[in-house]
Amino acid sequence: MNVLVVGSGGREHALVWKLAQSPLIQTLYCAPGNAGCQQLAESVAIAETDIPALCRFARERQIDLTVVGPEIPLALGITDAFAEHGLRVFGPSQAAAQLEASKAFAKTFMQNHGIPTAVAEIVDDIAAAQAYIRQYNGPLVVKADGLAAGKGVTVCQTREEALEAVRLAMVERVFGDAGDRVLLEAFLPGEEASFHVLTDGERILPLPTSQDHKRVFDQDQGPNTGGMGAYSPAPVITDALQARILADIVEPAIRGMAARGTPYRGVLYTGLMIVDGAPFVVEFNVRFGDPETQPLLVRLDEDLLPLLDRAAQGGLDDRPLMVMPDAAVCVVMASGGYPGTYRKGLPVEGLEHASTLENTWVFHAGTASQANQIMTNGGRVLGVTARGASVATAIERAYHTLSCISWPGVHYRRDIGHRAMHRMSGPDQG
């Protein structure tokens, strides 16, 4: 098969890495990719948002399956555009992608289908937002309605913080058009988790559980990012809780999308908050998480390509996925200053030695290659990923590998996996 992966982040490098192992692959392309993708796939100099150019390329190169990594091309309708030319895409239609592209759509959808989620007010006027905040008692989460690269959410403990958050979103427009409308959502105290499934619109295959670390600094301090690290499995999700998530959230979502006439095919990533043992949806994402994809794929013990192809066609097998019992951890190495301003073009040292270490993988995100030297080219630069018999072993391996890699101003969290370690430290942890 000829396969095209669309995107340029750590998630896409992990997808390329896993797909490259398939015996079904004839030629593997990545558009636009990064320095890591280029080592495994033919690089295509087309932006992920240039759908007409991607479509022409897919027709010319007789691409059998296009795997879309990021949410923006899906929201722009890449699946629909390709379908008009008989091209197969792993990823939902533009109508189904509204589950992520519009938080207001997703909130209304969940309310209509009885899917547990926080109470929220949807406002598209700054005066209405301010009035709601002034009469509300308690912490609020202010969410930009549209896509904001994982950074459009502000957790506000005070009324003043909430008022400032809506001002930044709706007046200063720090998230661009995504802040034209905002959700003012009740804060849910609990523990976050990520739950991915593959679906062909009817059948649902759960992937392993995982947990992301959104805040930029240790102990979950500082602003939200696209994700500073992740691990799998997430012990907060027990077998019984997973069954409840499927029955109360995922299955109603897939049935609800089909009932709307917008069947959902691809990967559905549910961001959860576990509150007193009960799951609530924080958000739906219509693509693999980043950095969750990295630990998920190093645990997947079967060929990824037929799974994605069958999901795109509507023919998934009704059976559990084959997953290694080992745990996996990904630690993101970021540019100093991320998620704010940061420098690019800094030389990355130590990658050659890191590549020799056992059960570890360095997935590239914001990187570029210049004269055989890997350079930083983004906020999140690398995702150092390790697998081990336990979360503790995987953490130790990831940080050991990370210690071999450097560039000026590098930043990373030193506590990735801390919740898993806390839960497993004794019988009193819940």
GUTI-959709 format. One record per residue (C-alpha): residue in three letters; residue number from 1; x, y, z. Coordinates in Angstrom, 1 decimal, decimal comma. Example, Ala and Ser with C-alpha at 12.3 -4.5 7.8 and 13.67 -1.06 7.14 Angstrom:
ATOM  resn  resi       u       v       w
ATOM   ALA     1    12,3    -4,5     7,8
ATOM   SER     2    13,7    -1,1     7,1
***
This chain:
ATOM  resn  resi       u       v       w
ATOM   MET     1     0,0     0,0     0,0
ATOM   ASN     2     1,0     3,6    -0,6
ATOM   VAL     3     0,3     5,6     2,5
ATOM   LEU     4     0,5     9,3     3,3
ATOM   VAL     5     0,7    10,7     6,8
ATOM   VAL     6    -0,4    14,3     7,2
ATOM   GLY     7     1,2    16,4     9,9
ATOM   SER     8     4,6    17,4    11,4
ATOM   GLY     9     4,5    16,7    15,2
ATOM   GLY    10     5,6    14,0    17,6
ATOM   ARG    11     2,3    12,2    17,0
ATOM   GLU    12     3,0    12,0    13,3
ATOM   HIS    13     6,5    10,7    13,8
ATOM   ALA    14     5,1     8,0    16,0
ATOM   LEU    15     2,5     7,1    13,4
ATOM   VAL    16     5,2     7,0    10,7
ATOM   TRP    17     7,4     4,8    12,9
ATOM   LYS    18     4,7     2,3    13,5
ATOM   LEU    19     3,3     2,3    10,0
ATOM   ALA    20     6,9     1,8     8,6
ATOM   GLN    21     7,0    -1,6    10,3
ATOM   SER    22     4,0    -2,9     8,3
ATOM   PRO    23     4,8    -5,5     5,7
ATOM   LEU    24     1,9    -4,0     3,7
ATOM   ILE    25     3,7    -0,7     3,1
ATOM   GLN    26     5,0    -0,1    -0,4
ATOM   THR    27     5,8     3,6    -0,1
ATOM   LEU    28     5,3     5,8     2,9
ATOM   TYR    29     5,1     9,6     2,7
ATOM   CYS    30     4,7    12,3     5,2
ATOM   ALA    31     3,5    15,9     4,5
ATOM   PRO    32     5,2    18,0     5,7
ATOM   GLY    33     6,8    15,8     8,4
ATOM   ASN    34     9,9    16,7    10,5
ATOM   ALA    35    13,5    15,6    10,8
ATOM   GLY    36    12,5    12,3    12,4
ATOM   CYS    37     9,8    11,5     9,9
ATOM   GLN    38    12,3    12,1     7,1
ATOM   GLN    39    14,4     9,1     8,3
ATOM   LEU    40    11,5     6,7     7,8
ATOM   ALA    41     9,3     8,2     5,1
ATOM   GLU    42     9,6    10,3     1,9
ATOM   SER    43     9,1    14,0     2,9
ATOM   VAL    44     6,5    16,0     1,0
ATOM   ALA    45     6,8    19,8     1,1
ATOM   ILE    46     3,0    20,4     1,4
ATOM   ALA    47     1,5    22,1     4,4
ATOM   GLU    48    -1,1    20,1     6,3
ATOM   THR    49    -3,7    22,8     5,6
ATOM   ASP    50    -3,2    22,8     1,8
ATOM   ILE    51    -5,9    20,3     1,1
ATOM   PRO    52    -6,1    20,9    -2,7
ATOM   ALA    53    -2,3    20,2    -3,0
ATOM   LEU    54    -2,5    17,2    -0,7
ATOM   CYS    55    -5,4    15,8    -2,8
ATOM   ARG    56    -3,5    16,3    -6,1
ATOM   PHE    57    -0,5    14,6    -4,6
ATOM   ALA    58    -2,6    11,6    -3,4
ATOM   ARG    59    -4,1    11,2    -6,8
ATOM   GLU    60    -0,8    11,5    -8,6
ATOM   ARG    61     1,0     9,0    -6,3
ATOM   GLN    62    -2,0     6,6    -6,1
ATOM   ILE    63    -2,2     6,8    -2,3
ATOM   ASP    64    -4,3     4,0    -0,9
ATOM   LEU    65    -4,7     5,5     2,6
ATOM   THR    66    -4,1     8,9     4,0
ATOM   VAL    67    -3,7     9,1     7,8
ATOM   VAL    68    -4,4    12,6     9,2
ATOM   GLY    69    -2,6    13,4    12,4
ATOM   PRO    70    -3,7    17,0    13,4
ATOM   GLU    71    -7,2    18,3    13,9
ATOM   ILE    72    -7,1    21,3    11,6
ATOM   PRO    73    -7,1    19,5     8,3
ATOM   LEU    74   -10,0    17,4     9,6
ATOM   ALA    75   -11,9    20,5    10,6
ATOM   LEU    76   -11,2    22,0     7,2
ATOM   GLY    77   -12,8    18,9     5,5
ATOM   ILE    78    -9,9    16,9     4,1
ATOM   THR    79   -11,8    13,7     4,4
ATOM   ASP    80   -14,7    15,0     2,4
ATOM   ALA    81   -12,4    16,5    -0,3
ATOM   PHE    82   -10,5    13,3    -0,7
ATOM   ALA    83   -13,7    11,2    -0,8
ATOM   GLU    84   -14,9    13,3    -3,8
ATOM   HIS    85   -11,9    11,8    -5,7
ATOM   GLY    86   -12,4     8,3    -4,4
ATOM   LEU    87    -9,5     8,6    -1,9
ATOM   ARG    88    -9,6     6,9     1,4
ATOM   VAL    89    -8,8     8,8     4,6
ATOM   PHE    90    -8,4     7,7     8,2
ATOM   GLY    91   -10,2    10,5    10,0
ATOM   PRO    92   -13,8    11,8    10,4
ATOM   SER    93   -15,7    14,0     8,0
ATOM   GLN    94   -15,9    17,7     8,5
ATOM   ALA    95   -19,3    17,4    10,0
ATOM   ALA    96   -18,2    14,7    12,5
ATOM   ALA    97   -15,0    16,7    13,3
ATOM   GLN    98   -17,2    19,4    14,9
ATOM   LEU    99   -16,9    17,3    18,1
ATOM   GLU   100   -13,5    18,9    18,4
ATOM   ALA   101   -13,7    22,0    16,1
ATOM   SER   102   -16,5    23,5    18,2
ATOM   LYS   103   -16,7    23,0    21,9
ATOM   ALA   104   -20,2    24,5    21,8
ATOM   PHE   105   -21,3    21,8    19,3
ATOM   ALA   106   -19,7    19,1    21,5
ATOM   LYS   107   -21,3    20,4    24,7
ATOM   THR   108   -24,8    20,6    23,1
ATOM   PHE   109   -24,3    17,1    21,6
ATOM   MET   110   -23,4    15,6    24,9
ATOM   GLN   111   -26,3    17,3    26,6
ATOM   ASN   112   -28,7    15,9    24,0
ATOM   HIS   113   -27,4    12,4    24,3
ATOM   GLY   114   -27,1    12,2    28,0
ATOM   ILE   115   -23,3    12,0    28,1
ATOM   PRO   116   -21,9    13,0    31,4
ATOM   THR   117   -20,1    16,4    31,2
ATOM   ALA   118   -19,8    19,6    33,3
ATOM   VAL   119   -22,5    22,2    33,2
ATOM   ALA   120   -21,6    25,1    30,9
ATOM   GLU   121   -22,9    28,4    29,6
ATOM   ILE   122   -22,2    29,1    25,9
ATOM   VAL   123   -21,7    32,9    25,2
ATOM   ASP   124   -20,7    34,8    22,1
ATOM   ASP   125   -20,9    38,3    23,7
ATOM   ILE   126   -18,4    39,8    26,1
ATOM   ALA   127   -21,1    41,5    28,2
ATOM   ALA   128   -23,0    38,3    28,6
ATOM   ALA   129   -19,9    36,4    29,6
ATOM   GLN   130   -19,0    39,1    32,2
ATOM   ALA   131   -22,6    39,0    33,6
ATOM   TYR   132   -22,5    35,3    33,9
ATOM   ILE   133   -19,2    35,3    35,7
ATOM   ARG   134   -20,2    38,0    38,2
ATOM   GLN   135   -23,2    36,0    39,4
ATOM   TYR   136   -21,4    32,6    39,4
ATOM   ASN   137   -19,9    31,3    42,6
ATOM   GLY   138   -17,0    28,9    42,4
ATOM   PRO   139   -14,1    28,0    40,1
ATOM   LEU   140   -14,8    28,3    36,3
ATOM   VAL   141   -13,1    26,9    33,3
ATOM   VAL   142   -13,1    29,3    30,3
ATOM   LYS   143   -12,8    27,6    27,0
ATOM   ALA   144   -12,4    29,2    23,5
ATOM   ASP   145   -15,0    27,5    21,3
ATOM   GLY   146   -12,8    26,8    18,3
ATOM   LEU   147    -9,4    25,2    17,8
ATOM   ALA   148    -6,5    26,7    19,7
ATOM   ALA   149    -3,7    24,1    19,5
ATOM   GLY   150    -4,6    22,8    23,0
ATOM   LYS   151    -4,0    26,2    24,6
ATOM   GLY   152    -7,5    27,7    24,6
ATOM   VAL   153    -8,5    26,5    28,1
ATOM   THR   154    -8,0    28,5    31,3
ATOM   VAL   155    -8,8    27,2    34,7
ATOM   CYS   156    -9,9    30,1    36,9
ATOM   GLN   157   -10,1    29,8    40,7
ATOM   THR   158   -11,4    33,4    41,1
ATOM   ARG   159   -14,0    35,7    39,5
ATOM   GLU   160   -11,2    38,1    38,6
ATOM   GLU   161    -9,3    35,3    36,8
ATOM   ALA   162   -12,4    34,3    34,8
ATOM   LEU   163   -13,1    37,9    33,8
ATOM   GLU   164    -9,5    38,3    32,6
ATOM   ALA   165    -9,6    35,0    30,7
ATOM   VAL   166   -12,7    36,1    28,7
ATOM   ARG   167   -11,2    39,5    28,0
ATOM   LEU   168    -8,1    37,8    26,6
ATOM   ALA   169   -10,1    35,4    24,5
ATOM   MET   170   -12,9    37,7    23,3
ATOM   VAL   171   -11,3    41,2    23,3
ATOM   GLU   172    -7,6    40,7    22,9
ATOM   ARG   173    -8,3    37,6    20,7
ATOM   VAL   174    -5,2    35,8    21,9
ATOM   PHE   175    -6,7    32,6    20,4
ATOM   GLY   176    -7,8    34,3    17,2
ATOM   ASP   177   -11,2    33,4    15,8
ATOM   ALA   178   -11,4    30,5    18,3
ATOM   GLY   179   -12,3    33,0    21,0
ATOM   ASP   180   -15,3    34,5    19,1
ATOM   ARG   181   -17,5    32,3    21,4
ATOM   VAL   182   -16,5    30,9    24,8
ATOM   LEU   183   -17,8    28,2    27,1
ATOM   LEU   184   -18,0    29,1    30,8
ATOM   GLU   185   -17,8    25,6    32,3
ATOM   ALA   186   -18,1    24,4    35,9
ATOM   PHE   187   -14,8    23,3    37,3
ATOM   LEU   188   -14,7    19,5    37,9
ATOM   PRO   189   -12,2    18,5    40,7
ATOM   GLY   190   -10,7    15,1    40,0
ATOM   GLU   191    -8,0    13,3    37,9
ATOM   GLU   192    -7,7    13,6    34,2
ATOM   ALA   193    -7,3    10,7    31,8
ATOM   SER   194    -7,2    10,0    28,1
ATOM   PHE   195    -9,3     7,3    26,4
ATOM   HIS   196    -8,8     6,5    22,7
ATOM   VAL   197   -10,9     4,2    20,6
ATOM   LEU   198   -10,7     3,2    16,9
ATOM   THR   199   -14,1     3,1    15,3
ATOM   ASP   200   -15,6     2,5    11,8
ATOM   GLY   201   -18,8     4,2    12,8
ATOM   GLU   202   -20,3     1,0    14,3
ATOM   ARG   203   -17,6    -1,2    15,9
ATOM   ILE   204   -15,4     0,2    18,6
ATOM   LEU   205   -11,9    -1,0    19,5
ATOM   PRO   206   -10,5     0,6    22,7
ATOM   LEU   207    -6,8     1,4    22,8
ATOM   PRO   208    -4,9     1,3    26,1
ATOM   THR   209    -5,7     4,0    28,7
ATOM   SER   210    -3,3     6,9    29,1
ATOM   GLN   211    -2,8    10,2    30,9
ATOM   ASP   212    -1,4    13,5    29,6
ATOM   HIS   213     0,3    16,3    31,6
ATOM   LYS   214    -1,0    19,5    30,2
ATOM   ARG   215     0,6    22,2    32,5
ATOM   VAL   216     4,1    23,4    31,5
ATOM   PHE   217     5,7    23,1    35,0
ATOM   ASP   218     6,1    20,4    37,6
ATOM   GLN   219     3,2    19,6    40,0
ATOM   ASP   220     0,8    20,8    37,3
ATOM   GLN   221     1,7    24,5    37,6
ATOM   GLY   222     1,8    27,2    34,9
ATOM   PRO   223    -0,2    27,6    31,7
ATOM   ASN   224    -1,7    24,7    29,6
ATOM   THR   225     0,4    23,4    26,7
ATOM   GLY   226    -0,2    20,9    24,0
ATOM   GLY   227     1,1    18,3    26,4
ATOM   MET   228     4,4    17,9    28,3
ATOM   GLY   229     4,3    14,1    28,7
ATOM   ALA   230     2,1    11,1    28,9
ATOM   TYR   231     2,1     7,5    30,2
ATOM   SER   232     0,1     4,3    29,6
ATOM   PRO   233    -1,7     2,6    31,2
ATOM   ALA   234    -3,4     5,1    33,5
ATOM   PRO   235    -4,2     3,3    36,8
ATOM   VAL   236    -7,0     5,7    37,5
ATOM   ILE   237    -9,1     3,8    34,9
ATOM   THR   238    -9,9     0,4    36,2
ATOM   ASP   239   -11,4    -2,4    34,1
ATOM   ALA   240   -14,8    -1,6    35,6
ATOM   LEU   241   -14,4     2,1    34,9
ATOM   GLN   242   -13,4     1,5    31,3
ATOM   ALA   243   -16,6    -0,5    30,8
ATOM   ARG   244   -18,6     2,4    32,2
ATOM   ILE   245   -16,8     4,9    29,9
ATOM   LEU   246   -17,6     2,8    26,9
ATOM   ALA   247   -21,2     2,3    27,9
ATOM   ASP   248   -22,0     5,8    29,1
ATOM   ILE   249   -19,8     7,9    26,9
ATOM   VAL   250   -18,2     6,3    23,8
ATOM   GLU   251   -21,0     4,2    22,6
ATOM   PRO   252   -23,7     6,9    23,0
ATOM   ALA   253   -21,3     9,3    21,1
ATOM   ILE   254   -20,8     7,0    18,2
ATOM   ARG   255   -24,6     6,1    18,0
ATOM   GLY   256   -25,4     9,8    18,3
ATOM   MET   257   -23,2    10,8    15,5
ATOM   ALA   258   -24,7     8,1    13,3
ATOM   ALA   259   -28,2     9,2    14,1
ATOM   ARG   260   -27,3    12,8    13,0
ATOM   GLY   261   -26,3    11,4     9,6
ATOM   THR   262   -22,7    12,1    10,3
ATOM   PRO   263   -21,2     8,7    11,1
ATOM   TYR   264   -17,9     8,9    12,9
ATOM   ARG   265   -14,9     7,0    11,5
ATOM   GLY   266   -11,4     7,3    12,8
ATOM   VAL   267   -10,0     7,6    16,3
ATOM   LEU   268   -12,1     9,2    19,0
ATOM   TYR   269   -10,1    10,6    21,9
ATOM   THR   270   -12,1    11,4    25,0
ATOM   GLY   271   -10,5    13,7    27,5
ATOM   LEU   272   -11,9    12,6    30,9
ATOM   MET   273   -12,1    13,9    34,4
ATOM   ILE   274   -12,6    11,2    37,0
ATOM   VAL   275   -14,6    12,6    39,8
ATOM   ASP   276   -15,2    10,4    42,9
ATOM   GLY   277   -14,9     7,4    40,6
ATOM   ALA   278   -17,3     8,6    37,9
ATOM   PRO   279   -16,2     9,7    34,4
ATOM   PHE   280   -17,1    13,1    32,9
ATOM   VAL   281   -16,1    14,3    29,5
ATOM   VAL   282   -13,8    17,3    29,5
ATOM   GLU   283   -13,5    17,4    25,7
ATOM   PHE   284   -13,7    15,2    22,6
ATOM   ASN   285   -10,8    15,2    20,2
ATOM   VAL   286   -11,1    13,8    16,7
ATOM   ARG   287    -7,5    12,6    16,3
ATOM   PHE   288    -4,8    10,8    18,3
ATOM   GLY   289    -3,5    12,7    21,3
ATOM   ASP   290     0,0    14,2    21,3
ATOM   PRO   291     1,9    13,0    23,3
ATOM   GLU   292    -0,4    10,1    24,2
ATOM   THR   293     0,2     8,5    20,8
ATOM   GLN   294     3,8     7,9    21,5
ATOM   PRO   295     3,4     5,6    24,5
ATOM   LEU   296     0,2     4,0    23,0
ATOM   LEU   297     2,0     2,9    19,8
ATOM   VAL   298     5,1     1,5    21,5
ATOM   ARG   299     2,7    -0,7    23,5
ATOM   LEU   300     0,5    -1,8    20,5
ATOM   ASP   301     1,6    -5,3    19,6
ATOM   GLU   302     0,2    -5,6    16,1
ATOM   ASP   303     0,2    -4,0    12,6
ATOM   LEU   304    -1,4    -0,6    12,8
ATOM   LEU   305    -2,0    -0,2     9,0
ATOM   PRO   306    -4,8    -2,7     8,6
ATOM   LEU   307    -6,6    -1,3    11,7
ATOM   LEU   308    -6,6     2,2    10,3
ATOM   ASP   309    -7,5     1,0     6,8
ATOM   ARG   310   -10,5    -1,0     8,1
ATOM   ALA   311   -11,7     1,8    10,3
ATOM   ALA   312   -11,6     4,1     7,2
ATOM   GLN   313   -13,5     1,6     5,1
ATOM   GLY   314   -16,0     0,4     7,6
ATOM   GLY   315   -14,8    -3,1     8,4
ATOM   LEU   316   -13,1    -3,2    11,8
ATOM   ASP   317   -12,9    -6,7    13,4
ATOM   ASP   318   -14,9    -7,1    16,5
ATOM   ARG   319   -12,0    -8,2    18,8
ATOM   PRO   320    -9,7    -6,7    21,4
ATOM   LEU   321    -6,5    -5,1    20,2
ATOM   MET   322    -3,2    -6,9    20,9
ATOM   VAL   323    -1,3    -4,8    23,5
ATOM   MET   324     2,0    -5,4    25,3
ATOM   PRO   325     1,6    -5,7    29,1
ATOM   ASP   326     4,5    -3,3    29,6
ATOM   ALA   327     4,0     0,3    30,6
ATOM   ALA   328     5,3     3,2    28,5
ATOM   VAL   329     6,1     6,9    29,3
ATOM   CYS   330     6,8     9,9    27,0
ATOM   VAL   331     8,6    13,0    28,3
ATOM   VAL   332     8,4    16,1    26,1
ATOM   MET   333    11,5    18,2    25,7
ATOM   ALA   334    10,5    21,7    24,8
ATOM   SER   335    12,1    25,0    23,9
ATOM   GLY   336    12,7    27,4    26,7
ATOM   GLY   337     9,8    29,8    26,9
ATOM   TYR   338     7,2    27,4    25,5
ATOM   PRO   339     4,1    27,8    25,4
ATOM   GLY   340     5,0    31,5    25,0
ATOM   THR   341     7,8    32,8    22,7
ATOM   TYR   342    10,9    30,7    22,1
ATOM   ARG   343    13,9    30,5    19,9
ATOM   LYS   344    14,3    28,2    16,9
ATOM   GLY   345    17,4    27,0    15,1
ATOM   LEU   346    19,3    25,7    18,1
ATOM   PRO   347    21,5    22,6    17,6
ATOM   VAL   348    20,3    19,4    19,3
ATOM   GLU   349    23,1    17,2    20,7
ATOM   GLY   350    23,1    13,6    21,9
ATOM   LEU   351    20,6    12,0    19,6
ATOM   GLU   352    23,0     9,5    18,2
ATOM   HIS   353    23,8     8,1    21,6
ATOM   ALA   354    20,2     8,2    22,7
ATOM   SER   355    19,2     6,1    19,6
ATOM   THR   356    21,4     3,2    20,9
ATOM   LEU   357    19,5     2,8    24,2
ATOM   GLU   358    17,3    -0,2    24,7
ATOM   ASN   359    13,5     0,1    24,7
ATOM   THR   360    13,6     3,8    24,1
ATOM   TRP   361    12,5     5,9    21,2
ATOM   VAL   362    13,0     9,6    20,5
ATOM   PHE   363    10,1    10,9    18,5
ATOM   HIS   364    10,7    14,3    16,8
ATOM   ALA   365     8,2    17,1    16,9
ATOM   GLY   366     9,5    20,6    16,3
ATOM   THR   367    12,7    19,7    14,5
ATOM   ALA   368    14,4    20,4    11,2
ATOM   SER   369    17,6    19,1     9,6
ATOM   GLN   370    20,2    21,5     8,3
ATOM   ALA   371    23,5    20,1     6,9
ATOM   ASN   372    23,1    16,8     8,8
ATOM   GLN   373    22,5    18,6    12,1
ATOM   ILE   374    19,1    18,3    13,9
ATOM   MET   375    17,9    21,8    14,9
ATOM   THR   376    15,0    23,0    17,0
ATOM   ASN   377    12,1    24,2    14,9
ATOM   GLY   378     9,1    24,5    17,4
ATOM   GLY   379     7,9    24,7    20,9
ATOM   ARG   380     7,7    21,0    21,7
ATOM   VAL   381    10,9    19,6    20,1
ATOM   LEU   382    11,2    15,9    21,1
ATOM   GLY   383     9,1    13,2    22,9
ATOM   VAL   384    11,5    10,8    24,6
ATOM   THR   385     9,6     7,6    25,0
ATOM   ALA   386    10,5     4,4    26,9
ATOM   ARG   387     8,8     1,1    27,6
ATOM   GLY   388     9,3    -1,0    30,7
ATOM   ALA   389     7,8    -3,8    32,9
ATOM   SER   390     6,3    -1,1    35,1
ATOM   VAL   391     5,6     2,6    35,0
ATOM   ALA   392     8,5     3,2    37,3
ATOM   THR   393    10,9     1,4    35,0
ATOM   ALA   394     9,6     3,2    32,0
ATOM   ILE   395    10,0     6,6    33,8
ATOM   GLU   396    13,6     5,7    34,7
ATOM   ARG   397    14,5     4,8    31,2
ATOM   ALA   398    12,9     7,8    29,6
ATOM   TYR   399    14,7    10,3    32,0
ATOM   HIS   400    18,0     8,4    31,5
ATOM   THR   401    17,7     8,8    27,7
ATOM   LEU   402    16,6    12,4    28,1
ATOM   SER   403    19,7    13,2    30,1
ATOM   CYS   404    21,8    12,4    27,0
ATOM   ILE   405    20,1    15,0    24,9
ATOM   SER   406    20,6    18,8    25,1
ATOM   TRP   407    20,3    22,2    23,5
ATOM   PRO   408    20,5    25,7    24,9
ATOM   GLY   409    17,5    26,5    27,1
ATOM   VAL   410    15,8    23,1    26,9
ATOM   HIS   411    12,9    22,6    29,3
ATOM   TYR   412    11,0    19,5    30,4
ATOM   ARG   413     9,0    18,4    33,4
ATOM   ARG   414    10,7    16,2    35,9
ATOM   ASP   415     7,5    14,6    37,3
ATOM   ILE   416     5,9    12,9    34,3
ATOM   GLY   417     4,0     9,9    35,7
ATOM   HIS   418     3,7    11,2    39,2
ATOM   ARG   419     0,0    10,4    39,6
ATOM   ALA   420     0,6     6,8    38,6
ATOM   MET   421     3,5     6,5    41,0
ATOM   HIS   422     1,3     8,1    43,8
ATOM   ARG   423    -1,5     5,6    43,1
ATOM   MET   424     0,8     2,6    43,2
ATOM   SER   425     2,8     3,7    46,2
ATOM   GLY   426     0,4     2,1    48,7
ATOM   PRO   427    -3,0     0,7    49,5
ATOM   ASP   428    -4,3     4,0    50,7
ATOM   GLN   429    -3,9     5,7    47,3
ATOM   GLY   430    -7,2     5,9    45,4
***
